[in-house]
Amino acid sequence: MMRLAHQTLAFIRGTVPIITALLLMLLEFVPYRFAHIQAIMPHLFLAAAYYWALFRPDLMGVAPLFLAGLLYDLANGGAFGLTAFALVVMHYFAVSQRRILAGRLFLLSWLGFISVAIAYGIADWLMLSMITDAPVKSTPIVMQTLMTVSVYPLVARFLGQIHRLALDR
């Protein structure tokens, strides 16, 4: 009986990163009362995926990220596969630079995220421009990227609390 309880608890703890990332993804799709907020809504899902890939890559693997990225693209109506591909690239970047970015200095992990958010914004703009067969206005994407970068410290703090409470026991 105790073994089953330990296995169940281990399973639940193992799903914390993907569940929190999916919950933050849902927040991106909540209809807000402010006009045009959706165009500059920060990519909370990207921030969560980066945090967990950086600090708990053992629990935030490539396969769940890829599937969650496809789900995001389906829900968003964007270029199918763009988010999934971007998340896989982001995961490899975060894991390969983990020793540097996940150190004691938060600024380094934030700078790593800034590069991820900018790369994602550029890829988003390029894909939208290719789909519409004309360059799209970059202002909403730039604003969304700035919002995403700005909220990362809050997302990281929130997820850090969850990390300590749920996973560091």
CORZI-V476639 format. One record per residue. PSI is psi in radians with two decimals (NA if undefined). Layout:
# CORZI-V476639
psi
PSI
PSI
This chain:
# CORZI-V476639
psi
-0.75
-0.62
-0.74
-0.72
-0.73
-0.71
-0.71
-0.79
-0.71
-0.70
-0.81
-0.79
-0.63
-0.38
-0.09
-0.83
-0.83
-0.61
-0.79
-0.66
-0.73
-0.65
-0.70
-0.56
-0.76
-0.63
-0.48
-0.40
0.04
2.29
2.14
2.71
-0.18
2.35
2.39
0.22
-0.56
-0.56
-0.45
0.23
2.25
2.61
1.41
-0.63
-0.75
-0.73
-0.76
-0.75
-0.72
-0.82
-0.90
-0.62
-0.57
-0.79
-0.39
1.11
-0.37
-0.45
-0.22
1.44
3.06
-0.74
-0.87
-0.64
-0.75
-0.83
-0.72
-0.62
-0.69
-0.72
-0.74
-0.80
-0.66
-0.78
-0.59
-0.43
0.26
-2.86
2.01
2.13
-0.30
-0.86
-0.73
-0.82
-0.79
-0.67
-0.65
-0.79
-0.76
-0.71
-0.82
-0.67
-0.88
-0.77
-0.73
-0.47
0.26
-0.74
-0.62
-0.83
-0.48
0.34
-2.84
-0.39
1.92
-0.61
-0.63
-0.75
-0.60
-0.74
-0.67
-0.74
-0.65
-0.75
-0.65
-0.80
-0.70
-0.78
-0.71
-0.73
-0.74
-0.77
-0.70
-0.81
-0.78
-0.77
-0.77
-0.68
-0.64
-0.70
-0.75
-0.12
0.46
2.60
2.26
2.80
2.31
-0.22
-0.86
-0.66
-0.69
-0.78
-0.72
-0.71
-0.74
-0.71
-0.75
-0.82
-0.66
-0.61
-0.15
-0.76
-0.65
-0.76
-0.76
-0.69
-0.80
-0.86
-0.54
-0.68
-0.78
-0.73
-0.87
-0.74
-0.74
-0.50
-0.33
0.85
NA
